[in-house]
Amino acid sequence: MSNSFWVYVNEPNDKAFVHLAECSHCNSGKGRMQDKLDHNGRWEGPFDEGRAKIVARNSGKKTIRWCSVCSRRLGLNGTAL
């Protein structure tokens, strides 16, 4: 797959999510509120799918999963990585 992927690391909620770059939640690592600073976390990427999974798993977060929108778009059964 030639898509690019981003990882959102949410600090307060101890979560990391893998997103497709074109996901409305990701917006190529700009998030949904491009004009506002996000104090909850950070975007890392872009990566290929394999590297994005590694970055998410190495984030040290308790919950690591696919974005639910992206998992449906990719035809995955659930959001687990």
Secondary structure in CASP SS format (residue, H / E / C, confidence):
PFRMAT SS
TARGET T0000
AUTHOR 0000-0000-0000
METHOD secondary structure of the structure
MODEL  1
M C 1.00
S C 1.00
N C 1.00
S C 1.00
F E 1.00
W E 1.00
V E 1.00
Y E 1.00
V E 1.00
N E 1.00
E C 1.00
P C 1.00
N C 1.00
D C 1.00
K E 1.00
A E 1.00
F E 1.00
V E 1.00
H E 1.00
L E 1.00
A C 1.00
E C 1.00
C C 1.00
S C 1.00
H C 1.00
C C 1.00
N C 1.00
S C 1.00
G C 1.00
K C 1.00
G C 1.00
R C 1.00
M C 1.00
Q C 1.00
D C 1.00
K C 1.00
L C 1.00
D C 1.00
H C 1.00
N C 1.00
G E 1.00
R E 1.00
W E 1.00
E E 1.00
G E 1.00
P E 1.00
F E 1.00
D C 1.00
E H 1.00
G H 1.00
R H 1.00
A H 1.00
K H 1.00
I H 1.00
V H 1.00
A H 1.00
R H 1.00
N C 1.00
S C 1.00
G C 1.00
K C 1.00
K C 1.00
T E 1.00
I E 1.00
R E 1.00
W E 1.00
C C 1.00
S H 1.00
V H 1.00
C H 1.00
S H 1.00
R H 1.00
R H 1.00
L C 1.00
G C 1.00
L C 1.00
N C 1.00
G C 1.00
T C 1.00
A E 1.00
L C 1.00
END
